[in-house]
Amino acid sequence: MNGDLEKTLNELGPEYRDVVARLRSAREVEPSGTRAFSLPRTEWWRHVGYLVAASLLVALGLSIFMQDAANAPREPYAGAKVYTVAYAPTEEALEIIVASQRADGSWSNDFITRQNAAALRASEDARMKIAYRRAVRYLRSKGLAPLTDEELKLRGEYAARAIAGA
């Protein structure tokens, strides 16, 4: 101890000299030169390899899922066709409707199922009547019914105004 510390210890009194003696008698720990939580160099590189592999896997997955976005139609209302095909019940439109019907008699949602069933109702073709009955069976199981002719007409007029205004 230096002189300043000895002087401070004398001022504090003899009971503190015992405390200092106990502290000085304890073992001194020498630093080992390595950190307690460091990884060996080979372990560090292995973890970097995992990160690179995971990054490549994510990039590959995103590129697969984003392929359809690159090939998507560039028409402003390309997705609206599925909602508007029932408003002009031509033979071509009815063929599109029947071709897109699911096995349970529905389409992608109940909104479309109700209006497509209403569009199929007016057809005299046997295939269209079968598709209509399947759609009605599905709608009844959900507590719904096809649109009335008036509701289908009003939806068609609204869609025509919305597309013309856009």
C-alpha positions, 0 to 999 in steps of 0.5 A: 500500500502507498503512504496515502492509503496507510494514512487513511487506514490509521485515521479509520481505526484499528478495526478497519486494519483487520478488514484490509488484512483479510482483503489482502490475504485473498488470492489474486486472479490472473486473467487467462487471456481468453474470454469466458463466452467466446467461441473457437474460431472454427465454431464461429465460421460454422455459424456464419455458414448457417446464416449464409445457407439460411439467407440463400434458402429465403432468397430462393423461396421468395424468388419462387413465390414472386414469379407469379407477380412478375408474370401478372397481367398488367390490365388495371381490372384483370382481377375484376373479371371473376366478379363481373363475368356473371353480369353478362350471361352469354354462353362464353361467360357461362362456360367460364363460370361452370369451368371455375366452379369448385367440386362442392358447388361454390366459387372463391367466396359466397359473394361470387357463389350467389351471383354466379348461381343467379347467372346460371339459373336462366340457362337452358343448357343441361350442364348449366342446370347441374352447376346451378343445382350444385351451387344452390345445394352449397348455398343452402348448406350455408343458409344462403340463396342465389341472388334474385334477378333484380339483385343481379341486375343492380350489381351489374349496373353498379359494376358498369358505373364503377368501371366506367368511372375509373 
